[in-house]
Amino acid sequence: MNLPFHLGIHPINWVGEDVLEHGDFYTYEQVMEEISSLGFEGTEMSRKFPKNVNELRKALEHYNLQLTTQWKSVFFSDPNRHESELKAYRKHVEFLKQFGCKVVSTAEIGGSMLNQDPRRGQDETYVEWLDDDGWKYMIEGLNKAGEICRENGMYLVYHHHAGTVVERPEEIERLMEMSDPETVFLLYDTGHAYYGGNDPVQLLEKYYDRIKYIHLKDVRQDVLDKAREEKYSIRKCIRSGLFTVPGDGCLDFVPIIKILLERGYSDWVLIEGEQDPLQYNPYEYAKKSKSYIEDIIRNLKR
């Protein structure tokens, strides 16, 4: 089926990035082979993929896949880290540029529950929200990082993310208002939007012009309700099956796809699930989700 946008899938459906025991038995060859055999055009970087540029390029070519991006954590809310963070960010951009990537998935981890803020424990159950100075320094860093992307013909796409300082509607709004619209763009993620208390459809409509990259992820409402009630850490949310692929949770993707079709979105859309592959076979779930999205497009075009 000819799609109006580029459809890929995140290897996190096979190999966990936050919950490392999820899919740790997979080889990159098996992951790439399954993604390719399902007819997906692209994929993001995985911790299992080769780190060497030449080896990774050969693998992607062998399986006829395009690398779309790789997550980059930043710690810009601490001004003392700006120099080292920007140096690392430039190196990250230069790596991705070699594969023709057009976006850099970026998220602030200061104060987060994601086990990446060195000042915090492994499984925190609350976010340490930024104060006004933290916001000022974070935005300064993001604007500079976005300039590095622009110099290299790429976009910084900020990933609003569960368990971080930018997840709720007011935080996404503040990010969009404070940052430079010429250098800081948005990675729109349906699952993380819903987790953060956003209406995914309203979020897409409100910031469509700043969106350069999309993750389509679904949510299991019963798990979310329990996670809220019992104050789960992010890793416990993932272990409990909070996230799944589109078509398997509580979100309605018809109005989302409808907006993308009407607005002529033609960039990357990646399916994400982020769940235990032993419990939810990633190949089968990816296959069903791809068919679900294609059916929506087919029906909307009638």
The 8 nearest C-alpha neighbors of each residue, nearest first, counted from 0:
[[1, 2, 293, 297, 3, 296, 38, 294],
 [2, 0, 3, 4, 293, 5, 297, 296],
 [1, 3, 4, 0, 5, 6, 293, 296],
 [4, 2, 265, 1, 5, 260, 264, 263],
 [5, 3, 265, 2, 266, 6, 267, 264],
 [4, 6, 267, 266, 268, 7, 265, 40],
 [7, 5, 268, 269, 267, 40, 39, 4],
 [8, 6, 41, 269, 39, 40, 42, 268],
 [7, 9, 270, 269, 42, 271, 10, 41],
 [8, 10, 11, 42, 43, 271, 270, 269],
 [11, 9, 12, 13, 45, 14, 8, 43],
 [12, 10, 14, 15, 13, 9, 273, 16],
 [11, 13, 273, 10, 272, 281, 14, 9],
 [12, 14, 11, 10, 22, 281, 276, 15],
 [15, 13, 22, 11, 21, 12, 23, 10],
 [16, 14, 21, 11, 18, 19, 17, 22],
 [15, 17, 18, 19, 11, 14, 46, 45],
 [18, 16, 15, 19, 234, 113, 114, 237],
 [19, 17, 15, 16, 20, 21, 234, 238],
 [18, 20, 15, 21, 16, 17, 23, 22],
 [19, 21, 23, 18, 22, 15, 14, 24],
 [22, 20, 15, 275, 19, 23, 14, 18],
 [23, 21, 14, 24, 13, 25, 276, 20],
 [22, 24, 20, 25, 21, 14, 19, 15],
 [23, 25, 22, 26, 21, 20, 14, 13],
 [26, 24, 23, 22, 27, 29, 30, 14],
 [27, 25, 28, 29, 30, 47, 24, 23],
 [26, 28, 30, 48, 47, 29, 31, 25],
 [29, 27, 31, 26, 30, 32, 58, 25],
 [30, 28, 32, 26, 27, 31, 33, 25],
 [29, 31, 27, 33, 32, 28, 34, 26],
 [30, 32, 34, 28, 33, 29, 35, 27],
 [31, 33, 29, 35, 30, 34, 28, 36],
 [32, 34, 36, 30, 35, 31, 29, 37],
 [35, 33, 31, 37, 32, 36, 39, 30],
 [34, 36, 32, 38, 37, 33, 39, 62],
 [37, 35, 33, 38, 34, 32, 39, 31],
 [38, 36, 35, 34, 39, 33, 286, 285],
 [37, 39, 35, 36, 40, 34, 7, 33],
 [40, 38, 7, 35, 37, 41, 34, 6],
 [41, 39, 7, 64, 6, 65, 38, 5],
 [42, 40, 65, 7, 64, 66, 39, 67],
 [41, 43, 8, 66, 9, 7, 67, 65],
 [42, 44, 68, 67, 9, 66, 69, 45],
 [43, 45, 69, 68, 48, 42, 66, 46],
 [46, 44, 47, 48, 10, 43, 11, 14],
 [45, 47, 48, 44, 16, 14, 49, 50],
 [48, 46, 45, 27, 49, 26, 14, 25],
 [47, 49, 45, 27, 46, 50, 44, 55],
 [50, 48, 55, 51, 54, 47, 52, 27],
 [51, 49, 52, 48, 55, 54, 46, 47],
 [50, 52, 54, 49, 53, 55, 56, 48],
 [51, 53, 55, 54, 56, 50, 49, 94],
 [54, 52, 56, 55, 51, 57, 58, 50],
 [55, 53, 57, 51, 56, 52, 49, 58],
 [54, 56, 58, 49, 52, 57, 53, 51],
 [55, 57, 53, 59, 58, 54, 52, 60],
 [58, 56, 60, 54, 55, 59, 61, 53],
 [57, 59, 61, 55, 60, 56, 54, 62],
 [60, 58, 64, 56, 62, 61, 57, 63],
 [59, 61, 63, 57, 58, 62, 56, 64],
 [62, 60, 58, 59, 63, 57, 64, 56],
 [61, 63, 59, 60, 64, 35, 32, 58],
 [64, 62, 60, 61, 59, 35, 65, 40],
 [65, 63, 59, 41, 40, 62, 60, 66],
 [66, 64, 41, 67, 40, 42, 59, 63],
 [65, 67, 42, 43, 41, 68, 98, 100],
 [66, 68, 100, 43, 42, 65, 41, 101],
 [69, 67, 43, 103, 100, 66, 102, 104],
 [68, 70, 44, 43, 104, 71, 103, 67],
 [69, 71, 104, 105, 72, 68, 103, 106],
 [72, 70, 105, 104, 69, 73, 106, 103],
 [71, 73, 106, 105, 107, 108, 70, 74],
 [72, 74, 107, 75, 106, 108, 71, 84],
 [75, 73, 109, 107, 76, 108, 77, 80],
 [74, 76, 137, 77, 140, 81, 73, 136],
 [75, 77, 137, 133, 136, 74, 78, 109],
 [76, 78, 75, 79, 80, 74, 136, 133],
 [79, 77, 80, 81, 136, 76, 75, 137],
 [80, 78, 77, 81, 82, 75, 83, 76],
 [79, 81, 78, 83, 77, 82, 84, 75],
 [82, 80, 84, 78, 83, 79, 75, 85],
 [81, 83, 85, 84, 80, 86, 79, 78],
 [82, 84, 86, 85, 80, 81, 87, 88],
 [85, 83, 81, 87, 86, 82, 80, 88],
 [86, 84, 88, 87, 82, 83, 81, 89],
 [85, 87, 83, 89, 88, 84, 82, 90],
 [88, 86, 90, 84, 85, 89, 83, 91],
 [87, 89, 85, 91, 90, 86, 84, 92],
 [88, 90, 92, 86, 91, 87, 85, 93],
 [89, 91, 93, 87, 88, 92, 94, 86],
 [90, 92, 88, 94, 89, 93, 87, 95],
 [91, 93, 89, 95, 94, 90, 96, 88],
 [94, 92, 96, 90, 91, 95, 89, 97],
 [93, 95, 91, 92, 96, 97, 90, 98],
 [96, 94, 92, 97, 98, 100, 93, 91],
 [97, 95, 93, 99, 98, 100, 94, 92],
 [96, 98, 95, 99, 94, 93, 100, 52],
 [99, 97, 96, 95, 100, 66, 56, 94],
 [98, 100, 96, 97, 101, 95, 66, 67],
 [101, 99, 67, 96, 98, 95, 68, 102],
 [100, 102, 153, 154, 99, 67, 152, 103],
 [103, 101, 154, 153, 155, 100, 68, 156],
 [102, 104, 155, 68, 156, 105, 154, 69],
 [105, 103, 70, 156, 71, 157, 69, 158],
 [104, 106, 157, 71, 158, 72, 70, 103],
 [107, 105, 72, 158, 157, 73, 108, 71],
 [106, 108, 73, 74, 109, 72, 75, 105],
 [109, 107, 111, 74, 116, 73, 110, 72],
 [108, 110, 116, 74, 111, 107, 76, 164],
 [111, 109, 127, 126, 108, 128, 116, 164],
 [110, 112, 163, 108, 126, 113, 109, 162],
 [111, 113, 162, 123, 114, 126, 163, 125],
 [114, 112, 111, 115, 162, 233, 108, 163],
 [113, 115, 121, 112, 116, 122, 120, 119],
 [116, 114, 113, 117, 108, 111, 112, 109],
 [115, 117, 118, 109, 119, 108, 114, 110],
 [118, 116, 119, 115, 114, 120, 109, 121],
 [117, 119, 116, 120, 110, 109, 115, 114],
 [120, 118, 117, 116, 121, 114, 123, 110],
 [121, 119, 122, 123, 114, 118, 117, 116],
 [120, 122, 114, 123, 119, 113, 112, 115],
 [123, 121, 232, 120, 124, 114, 112, 234],
 [122, 124, 112, 232, 125, 120, 121, 119],
 [123, 125, 232, 231, 230, 122, 112, 126],
 [124, 126, 123, 112, 127, 162, 232, 111],
 [127, 125, 111, 110, 128, 112, 162, 163],
 [126, 128, 110, 111, 129, 125, 164, 109],
 [127, 129, 164, 126, 110, 130, 111, 163],
 [130, 128, 133, 134, 127, 131, 164, 110],
 [129, 131, 133, 132, 134, 128, 135, 127],
 [132, 130, 134, 133, 135, 129, 136, 128],
 [133, 131, 135, 134, 130, 136, 129, 76],
 [132, 134, 76, 129, 130, 136, 131, 135],
 [133, 135, 137, 131, 132, 136, 129, 138],
 [136, 134, 132, 138, 133, 137, 131, 139],
 [135, 137, 76, 139, 133, 138, 134, 78],
 [138, 136, 76, 75, 134, 140, 139, 135],
 [137, 139, 141, 140, 135, 136, 178, 142],
 [140, 138, 136, 142, 137, 141, 135, 143],
 [139, 141, 143, 137, 75, 138, 142, 144],
 [140, 142, 144, 138, 143, 139, 145, 137],
 [141, 143, 145, 139, 140, 144, 182, 138],
 [144, 142, 146, 140, 145, 141, 139, 147],
 [145, 143, 141, 147, 146, 142, 140, 85],
 [144, 146, 182, 148, 142, 155, 143, 147],
 [145, 147, 149, 143, 148, 144, 182, 150],
 [148, 146, 144, 150, 145, 149, 143, 89],
 [149, 147, 153, 145, 151, 146, 154, 150],
 [148, 150, 146, 152, 153, 151, 147, 154],
 [151, 149, 147, 148, 152, 146, 153, 145],
 [150, 152, 148, 149, 153, 147, 96, 92],
 [153, 151, 149, 150, 148, 101, 154, 96],
 [154, 152, 101, 148, 149, 102, 151, 155],
 [155, 153, 102, 148, 156, 149, 101, 103],
 [154, 156, 103, 145, 183, 102, 184, 148],
 [157, 155, 185, 184, 186, 104, 103, 154],
 [156, 158, 185, 105, 186, 106, 184, 104],
 [157, 159, 186, 106, 105, 160, 104, 156],
 [160, 158, 166, 165, 157, 191, 106, 171],
 [159, 161, 166, 191, 163, 158, 162, 165],
 [162, 160, 191, 163, 166, 195, 194, 159],
 [161, 163, 112, 111, 126, 160, 233, 113],
 [164, 162, 111, 165, 161, 160, 166, 126],
 [163, 165, 128, 166, 111, 110, 126, 129],
 [166, 164, 170, 159, 163, 171, 167, 160],
 [165, 167, 195, 159, 160, 161, 163, 164],
 [166, 168, 195, 170, 169, 196, 165, 171],
 [169, 167, 171, 170, 197, 172, 196, 166],
 [168, 170, 172, 171, 167, 173, 166, 165],
 [171, 169, 173, 165, 172, 167, 168, 174],
 [170, 172, 174, 168, 173, 169, 165, 175],
 [173, 171, 169, 175, 170, 174, 176, 168],
 [172, 174, 170, 176, 171, 175, 177, 169],
 [175, 173, 171, 177, 172, 176, 178, 170],
 [174, 176, 172, 173, 178, 177, 171, 180],
 [177, 175, 173, 174, 178, 172, 179, 180],
 [176, 178, 174, 175, 173, 179, 138, 135],
 [179, 177, 175, 138, 176, 174, 180, 183],
 [178, 180, 181, 182, 183, 142, 177, 175],
 [181, 179, 183, 182, 178, 184, 209, 175],
 [180, 182, 179, 183, 184, 145, 146, 178],
 [181, 183, 145, 179, 180, 146, 142, 184],
 [184, 182, 155, 180, 145, 179, 181, 178],
 [185, 183, 156, 209, 155, 210, 157, 182],
 [186, 184, 156, 210, 157, 209, 187, 211],
 [185, 187, 158, 156, 212, 157, 213, 210],
 [186, 188, 213, 185, 214, 210, 212, 189],
 [187, 189, 214, 191, 190, 192, 213, 215],
 [190, 188, 192, 215, 216, 199, 191, 193],
 [191, 189, 216, 217, 193, 192, 188, 218],
 [190, 192, 194, 160, 161, 193, 188, 189],
 [191, 193, 189, 197, 195, 190, 194, 199],
 [194, 192, 197, 196, 190, 195, 191, 199],
 [193, 195, 191, 192, 196, 190, 161, 197],
 [194, 196, 167, 166, 192, 193, 197, 191],
 [197, 195, 193, 194, 167, 192, 198, 168],
 [198, 196, 193, 192, 168, 195, 199, 167],
 [197, 199, 201, 200, 202, 193, 196, 192],
 [200, 198, 202, 189, 201, 192, 197, 193],
 [199, 201, 203, 202, 198, 255, 204, 254],
 [202, 200, 204, 198, 203, 199, 205, 197],
 [203, 201, 199, 205, 200, 204, 198, 206],
 [202, 204, 200, 207, 201, 205, 206, 199],
 [205, 203, 201, 207, 202, 206, 200, 258],
 [206, 204, 202, 203, 207, 201, 208, 200],
 [207, 205, 209, 208, 203, 204, 202, 210],
 [206, 208, 210, 203, 204, 209, 205, 202],
 [207, 209, 206, 210, 211, 205, 204, 184],
 [210, 208, 184, 206, 207, 185, 211, 180],
 [211, 209, 185, 207, 208, 212, 184, 186],
 [210, 212, 185, 186, 209, 184, 156, 266],
 [211, 213, 186, 267, 210, 187, 268, 266],
 [212, 214, 268, 187, 186, 188, 269, 267],
 [215, 213, 188, 269, 270, 268, 216, 187],
 [214, 216, 270, 189, 271, 188, 269, 245],
 [217, 215, 190, 271, 244, 245, 189, 272],
 [216, 218, 245, 243, 248, 190, 244, 242],
 [219, 217, 242, 248, 241, 243, 249, 190],
 [218, 220, 248, 241, 222, 221, 249, 242],
 [221, 219, 223, 222, 218, 249, 224, 248],
 [222, 220, 224, 223, 219, 225, 241, 226],
 [221, 223, 225, 241, 220, 224, 219, 226],
 [224, 222, 226, 220, 221, 225, 241, 227],
 [225, 223, 221, 227, 222, 226, 220, 228],
 [224, 226, 228, 222, 227, 223, 229, 221],
 [227, 225, 231, 223, 229, 230, 224, 228],
 [228, 226, 230, 224, 225, 229, 223, 231],
 [227, 229, 225, 226, 230, 224, 231, 223],
 [228, 230, 226, 227, 231, 225, 224, 232],
 [231, 229, 227, 226, 228, 124, 232, 125],
 [232, 230, 226, 235, 229, 124, 236, 233],
 [231, 233, 124, 235, 234, 122, 123, 236],
 [234, 232, 236, 235, 162, 237, 231, 112],
 [233, 235, 237, 236, 232, 238, 18, 17],
 [236, 234, 238, 232, 237, 233, 231, 239],
 [237, 235, 233, 239, 234, 241, 238, 231],
 [236, 238, 234, 240, 239, 235, 241, 274],
 [239, 237, 235, 240, 236, 234, 275, 274],
 [240, 238, 236, 237, 241, 235, 222, 274],
 [241, 239, 237, 238, 242, 274, 236, 222],
 [240, 242, 222, 219, 236, 237, 218, 239],
 [243, 241, 218, 240, 272, 217, 273, 219],
 [242, 244, 272, 217, 218, 216, 247, 273],
 [243, 245, 272, 217, 216, 271, 247, 288],
 [246, 244, 217, 216, 288, 247, 215, 243],
 [245, 247, 248, 288, 291, 244, 217, 250],
 [246, 248, 245, 244, 243, 217, 249, 288],
 [249, 247, 219, 218, 217, 250, 246, 243],
 [248, 250, 218, 219, 220, 251, 217, 247],
 [251, 249, 248, 217, 252, 218, 245, 246],
 [252, 250, 253, 249, 254, 255, 246, 245],
 [251, 253, 255, 254, 256, 250, 245, 246],
 [252, 254, 256, 255, 251, 257, 295, 299],
 [255, 253, 257, 256, 252, 258, 200, 251],
 [256, 254, 252, 257, 258, 253, 200, 259],
 [255, 257, 259, 253, 258, 254, 252, 260],
 [256, 258, 254, 260, 255, 259, 253, 261],
 [259, 257, 261, 255, 260, 256, 262, 254],
 [260, 258, 256, 264, 262, 257, 261, 263],
 [261, 259, 263, 257, 258, 262, 256, 264],
 [262, 260, 258, 263, 259, 257, 264, 256],
 [263, 261, 259, 260, 264, 258, 257, 207],
 [262, 264, 260, 261, 259, 265, 3, 258],
 [263, 265, 259, 262, 266, 4, 260, 3],
 [264, 266, 4, 3, 263, 5, 267, 259],
 [267, 265, 4, 5, 264, 212, 268, 211],
 [268, 266, 5, 212, 6, 4, 213, 269],
 [267, 269, 213, 6, 214, 5, 7, 212],
 [270, 268, 7, 8, 214, 6, 215, 213],
 [271, 269, 8, 215, 214, 9, 216, 7],
 [272, 270, 216, 9, 244, 215, 273, 12],
 [271, 273, 243, 244, 12, 242, 274, 216],
 [274, 272, 12, 11, 242, 271, 243, 15],
 [273, 275, 240, 272, 276, 237, 12, 242],
 [274, 276, 21, 277, 278, 279, 238, 22],
 [277, 275, 279, 280, 278, 281, 13, 22],
 [278, 276, 275, 279, 280, 22, 21, 281],
 [277, 279, 276, 275, 280, 274, 281, 240],
 [280, 278, 276, 277, 275, 281, 274, 284],
 [279, 281, 276, 283, 282, 284, 277, 278],
 [282, 280, 284, 283, 276, 12, 13, 285],
 [281, 283, 285, 284, 280, 286, 33, 34],
 [282, 284, 286, 285, 280, 281, 287, 279],
 [283, 285, 281, 287, 286, 282, 288, 280],
 [286, 284, 288, 282, 283, 287, 281, 289],
 [285, 287, 283, 289, 284, 288, 282, 290],
 [288, 286, 290, 284, 289, 285, 291, 283],
 [287, 289, 291, 285, 290, 286, 245, 246],
 [288, 290, 292, 286, 291, 287, 285, 293],
 [291, 289, 293, 287, 288, 292, 294, 286],
 [290, 292, 288, 294, 289, 293, 287, 246],
 [293, 291, 295, 289, 294, 290, 288, 296],
 [292, 294, 290, 296, 295, 291, 297, 289],
 [295, 293, 297, 291, 292, 296, 290, 298],
 [296, 294, 292, 298, 293, 297, 299, 253],
 [297, 295, 299, 293, 294, 298, 300, 292],
 [296, 298, 294, 300, 295, 299, 293, 301],
 [299, 297, 295, 301, 300, 296, 294, 293],
 [298, 300, 296, 297, 301, 295, 257, 253],
 [299, 301, 297, 298, 296, 295, 260, 257],
 [300, 298, 299, 297, 296, 295, 294, 257]]
